[in-house]
């Protein structure tokens, strides 16, 4: 099923009860969903678009080189990628566990509406959340982002590629992520089966 909306910013009309928030941005029919932490970490307070601070634009450059974005900037050109935060409200400081929990319903609704094939959590907080809530892998200890950066993790229904926080990138992290994402796209990352053969007519019915 394809989403019927061409809106790039906040395509599903999320409205949390906070004064300022940075909504999801991108292709509502995305194959790739980039998941950040919150606006104080990854940007968007001024632009209203995720990943638009210095670290975020470093990530955008890698996504352009990986063909996940067409152009980078304060309003990047997207086609097959969606970007959002675990905690879309602009906090005064690092959100508490209760505040993350309160925002989870918005993130969860958007993630399931996009239904991307590949989740790209950025940083340890987002990676922990994705692995423990959207895969069958589970992670009982702190994740090692140096080891997981740009590496495929197959979960239950989603393929996950964790990304080290771009504010902490060393020489080689950009190229390592780009190589991993290009290699992934050369494979059958969608892992869909056409069950249309069981239905009358020739309309495909693709399921994961």
N, C-alpha and C positions, 0 to 999 in steps of 0.2 A: 504494500500500500504506500502511496506517495502522499506527502502532506500538501494540502492545497493552500499555500501561502507563498508570496514572493517577498515578504518583509524580511529584511536582513537583521535589524535590531529588534530584540524582544518579540520574535514572531508569534509567541503564544500569549502575549499580554500579561506577563507576570507582574504582580503588584504587591510586593511585601510591605509591611507596615513600618517603614523606616523613612526618614527624611531624604536620604540619598542612597541610591543603589546602582549597580552596574549590571544590566541584564545580559542575557545570552545574545550572541551575535554570530551570524553566519548563515549557512545553507540549511534550511529546515529539513532537507532530504539528504543530509550529510552521511558519508561513509565513515568519517573520522570526527570524533568529539574530543576536543582538547579541554581538559578540566584543570583549572587553577584553584588557588586557595581563596583569597579575598582581595578587594581592591587596594588595600594598603601594601600588599606584597607584590601583586602583578600588574597594578595600574588600572586606569580607566576613570579615575575620579573626575578629571577634567574633560575627557573625551566621551565618556559613557560607553566605551568599547573595551572589552577585556584585553589584557596583554599589550597595553600601550604606554607603559613606562619604559625606562632604558632596558631593564631585563626582559620585559615582554617583547620589545622590538628585536632583541637579540634572538628570541625564540621565533618571532615572525620571519626573520631572515632565513632561518633553517627550514621553516615550513615552506617558504617560497622555493628554496633550492630543492625541496622534496616534492614539489608540485602540489602541495596541499593548500597553498594560497597562490593566487595569481599575482597580487602585489601586496607589499607591506605598507604600514603607515597608521595614522590615527583612524582611518576607515579602510582597512584592508579589503581587497577584492577577493571574495570567496566564491567557491563553486561546490566543493564536496566536503567542506569542513565547517564545523560549528565550534564555538568557543564559549565557555561559561565558567562560573565559579561555584565552589561548594557553598560559600557564604557571599551572596551577591550584595548585601547591604554594606555600606561604608562604615566600618567600626571606628570607635575612638582609639582602640588599642587592639591587641590580638584578641579575637573572639574567645569567649569561654566555651566550655563543652556544651553548656545549655544553649548558648547562642548558635553554635553550629547545628545543634539538634533542631532548634526552631526554624532554621533556614533549610533544613534537609528536605522538607516537603516540596519546596520550590525546585531545588536541584533535581530531586528524584522525578518529579513530574516532567521536567524538561528533558532529562536523560531518556525517559521512556517514550516521550513524544518524538524525539529525534530518532531513537532506535538505530544509532550508528553501529556499524560492524566492528569498529576499532575504537577503544577508549585510550586516550593519551593523557594520563594524569601527570601533572607537573609539580614536582617537589614531593617531599616525604608525606606531608599531611594528606594531600589529594591521593597519593599512591596508596597509603594505608587504607583510606576510606574505600577506594575502588576495589582493592584486592579483597577486603573483608566483607564488602556488601554486594558486589556484583560479579564475583567469581566463586568457584568452588575451591579455590586454592587456600584462602585464609592466610593470615600472617600474624603470628603470635608475638613477634618481637619487632623492634624498630627495623624498618626496611633499610637496606644498604643501597642508596641511590647510585653510588659509583658503579656498583656491579650491575644494577638493573637498567641503567640508562640505555635507552634505545634497544632493549631486548624484548622479544616477544614472550608473553606469558599467556597461555591458552587457559581460559576460564570456562564457565558454563554459559554459553551463548555469546559471550564477548571475547574478543582478542584484546589484550591489554599490552600497551607499550609504554612503560614508565619513562618519564623524562626528568633528569636531574634539574633542579632549579637553575634557570639560566643566569641568575645573579652569581652562582657559584661555578660556572663553567670554566674549565681549564682549556689550554690548547688541545685541540683534538675532539672536544665534546660536540662541537658543531658538526664536524665531518662525520663523526661516529653516528650521530642521530640521523643525518641526511642519508648515509649509506644504509642504515637499518630500515628507514622508511621507504626508500626506493626499492630495496630488496623485497620488502613486504608487499609492495604494490605489484611486483612482478609475479606474485603467487596468487592462488585462489583464496585471498583473505576473506572473501565474503562467505565462503563455505555454504552456498545455498544449494538446495535440491529443488528441482522442478516437479511438483506434484500435479501439474496441470494435465499430465497424461491420464490421470484417473477421472478427469472431468470431461463432460461433452464439449466439443469445440476444440479450438487450438490456442486458447488463451493460457499463457503461462501462469503458474501459481508457485512463486518462489518462497521457500521457507528455510530457516537456518536449522 
